[in-house]
Amino acid sequence: MQKYTIHLWIILVLFLSSNASAWDPLNQKSGAESGASKKVSLTIEKFKNIPELEAFFTQANGYAVFPNIAKAGLGIGAAVGKGEVFQDNKYIGKTSVKQISIGFQLGAQAFSEIMFFKDKRDTDRFTEGNFELGAQASAVLITQGVSVETAYSNGIAIFTLSKGGLMYEASVGGQKFSFDPD
């Protein structure tokens, strides 16, 4: 059993490190949003193709986009990802997310995430650095053809698109974000 656990931890570390390195090191600028990298631009386009999110794009003061967040767990879980932050549809800096969770969980998955900031105050709160979301914050997983009904919670609305993987989870944890202005 101990050998099995060691193998799962090795797989977990390899999965997280390989997906975290998917970040575009060249930060190629092109695409839909002013200053966005190519991967972020493609992710924004995917989210903009979801009719239920149109109001968020037109009314939100800002948003953070994470093209790829890798998550894996075996009792203790972790997630990592890098993204970019926009205010008034203009690129203002880079961000990263780290998550630790404890509880029943087994598997690995990858997903894209977007966080909308309702007002300037909410965007400023995020860009001050070291922003944290507690266990009570939840993201809405968007699937094709499903009506999404959500409201801002404490000035933030979070949506995810699954990219692949399978994860069984009943855990408690929180996310911590950092921001690096450009």
SESEVO-514444 format. One line per field, with one value per residue (C-alpha): y, x, z. Coordinates in nm, 4 decimals, padded with zeros to 6 digits. Layout:
BEGIN
Y = (Y	...)
X = (X	...)
Z = (Z	...)
//
This chain:
BEGIN
Y = (00.0000	00.2388	00.1775	00.2582	00.5862	00.6886	00.6234	00.8377	01.1253	01.1040	01.1173	01.4148	01.6103	01.5325	01.6325	01.9645	02.0532	01.9652	02.1681	02.4612	02.4834	02.5170	02.8919	03.0706	03.1850	03.4102	03.5849	03.6362	03.9419	03.9136	03.8523	03.9783	04.1864	04.4637	04.3172	03.9601	03.6624	03.4145	03.1474	03.4015	03.5499	03.2050	03.1371	03.4724	03.3876	03.0522	03.2268	03.5004	03.2306	03.1398	03.3573	03.3431	03.5328	03.8231	04.0450	03.9804	04.0889	04.4071	04.5087	04.3917	04.6420	04.3796	04.0120	03.7602	03.4788	03.1525	02.9466	02.6369	02.5436	02.1979	02.0275	01.6914	01.5234	01.2148	01.3093	01.6376	01.8276	02.1133	02.3338	02.5847	02.8169	03.1438	03.4054	03.7683	04.0492	04.3040	04.6229	04.7942	04.5279	04.6402	04.4170	04.5396	04.2523	03.8865	03.6720	03.3268	03.0991	02.8328	02.6111	02.3582	02.1363	01.8626	01.5903	01.3023	01.3589	01.1389	01.2223	01.5038	01.7570	02.0646	02.3576	02.7206	02.9822	03.3395	03.5685	03.8771	04.1805	04.3721	04.7201	04.9082	04.8476	04.4693	04.4882	04.7015	04.4525	04.1739	04.3737	04.4813	04.1387	03.8319	03.8040	03.4962	03.3141	03.0951	02.7571	02.9201	03.0629	02.8443	02.8388	02.7465	02.4725	02.5653	02.2890	02.3238	02.3854	02.4411	02.7665	02.9413	03.1382	03.2948	03.6206	03.7981	03.6888	03.9620	04.1402	03.8367	03.5821	03.2750	03.0416	02.7384	02.5327	02.1749	02.0778	01.7156	01.4742	01.3231	01.4166	01.2848	01.5418	01.6255	01.8614	02.1993	02.4472	02.7938	02.9726	03.2315	03.4703	03.6954	03.9916	04.1392	04.4691	04.5464)
X = (00.0000	00.2843	00.4405	00.1034	00.0798	00.4316	00.3481	00.0348	00.2314	00.4890	00.2088	00.0550	00.3815	00.4486	00.0943	00.1090	00.4559	00.3809	00.0592	00.2069	00.4821	00.2189	00.2430	00.3610	00.7144	00.7319	00.4101	00.3205	00.1005	-00.1950	-00.5642	-00.8929	-00.7907	-00.5334	-00.2049	-00.3287	-00.1008	-00.2111	-00.3308	-00.5253	-00.6834	-00.8000	-00.9416	-01.1253	-01.2790	-01.4020	-01.5685	-01.7129	-01.8769	-02.0968	-02.4097	-02.4755	-02.1493	-02.2154	-02.3498	-02.0420	-01.8074	-02.0049	-02.0742	-01.7728	-01.5015	-01.2315	-01.1503	-00.8696	-00.8285	-00.6460	-00.6059	-00.4899	-00.5224	-00.3928	-00.5451	-00.4624	-00.5139	-00.4831	-00.6090	-00.4220	-00.4751	-00.3096	-00.3841	-00.1688	-00.2143	-00.1048	-00.3115	-00.3612	-00.5740	-00.7766	-00.9506	-01.1813	-01.0693	-00.7061	-00.4248	-00.2899	-00.0738	-00.0069	-00.1571	-00.1088	-00.3246	-00.2302	-00.4745	-00.4318	-00.7184	-00.7638	-01.0277	-01.1442	-01.0063	-00.8562	-00.7605	-00.6403	-00.8009	-00.7259	-00.9591	-00.9761	-01.1098	-01.2334	-01.3023	-01.5143	-01.4759	-01.8012	-01.6710	-01.3417	-01.3214	-01.3305	-01.0631	-00.8462	-00.8895	-00.7616	-00.4698	-00.3421	-00.1759	-00.2088	-00.5838	-00.7460	-01.0753	-01.1977	-01.3652	-01.7077	-01.6213	-01.7373	-01.6969	-01.9647	-01.8595	-01.9933	-02.1098	-02.2518	-02.6270	-02.6633	-02.8152	-02.5811	-02.7463	-02.5064	-02.4591	-02.1547	-02.0412	-01.8549	-01.8006	-01.6586	-01.8119	-01.6075	-01.6628	-01.4677	-01.4469	-01.3273	-01.0352	-01.0053	-00.9337	-01.1424	-01.1441	-01.3521	-01.3577	-01.5165	-01.2609	-01.2072	-00.9498	-00.8899	-00.7266	-00.4504	-00.3776	-00.0842	-00.0699	00.2243	00.1436	00.2971)
Z = (00.0000	00.0821	-00.2613	-00.4232	-00.2282	-00.3314	-00.6964	-00.6720	-00.5162	-00.7959	-01.0546	-00.8707	-00.8716	-01.2384	-01.3379	-01.1538	-01.2782	-01.6409	-01.6477	-01.4589	-01.7195	-01.9919	-01.9339	-02.2467	-02.1554	-02.4606	-02.3539	-02.7191	-02.7441	-02.9780	-02.9717	-02.8453	-02.5472	-02.5530	-02.4296	-02.3842	-02.4470	-02.7117	-02.4653	-02.2614	-02.5755	-02.6856	-02.3388	-02.3352	-02.6735	-02.5359	-02.2426	-02.4679	-02.6824	-02.3836	-02.4086	-02.0337	-01.9690	-02.2059	-01.9264	-01.7135	-01.9942	-02.0598	-01.6991	-01.4948	-01.4097	-01.4544	-01.4744	-01.4270	-01.6805	-01.6129	-01.9334	-01.7471	-01.3815	-01.2928	-00.9892	-00.8347	-00.5032	-00.2908	00.0557	00.0266	-00.2959	-00.4750	-00.7727	-00.9582	-01.2520	-01.4092	-01.5829	-01.6714	-01.5283	-01.7264	-01.6252	-01.8744	-02.1291	-02.0997	-01.9770	-01.6410	-01.5165	-01.4453	-01.1745	-01.0295	-00.8179	-00.5656	-00.3834	-00.1063	00.0078	00.2651	00.2648	00.0497	-00.2982	-00.5637	-00.9188	-01.1363	-01.3658	-01.5708	-01.6271	-01.7381	-01.4984	-01.5214	-01.2254	-01.2853	-01.0572	-01.0298	-00.9392	-00.9418	-00.5670	-00.6282	-00.8989	-00.6702	-00.3864	-00.6150	-00.7572	-00.4154	-00.4058	-00.1856	-00.2460	-00.0899	-00.1367	00.1458	00.1280	00.0920	-00.2523	-00.5357	-00.9092	-01.1599	-01.4008	-01.7430	-01.9719	-02.3213	-02.3244	-01.9508	-01.8272	-01.5872	-01.3101	-01.0648	-00.8840	-00.7573	-00.4161	-00.2320	-00.5672	-00.7499	-00.9897	-01.0866	-01.3826	-01.5001	-01.8172	-01.7810	-02.0026	-01.8943	-01.6149	-01.3402	-00.9753	-00.6878	-00.4147	-00.0815	00.0652	00.2259	00.1056	-00.0209	-00.3099	-00.2843	-00.5695	-00.6406	-00.8783	-01.0657	-01.2429	-01.5803)
//
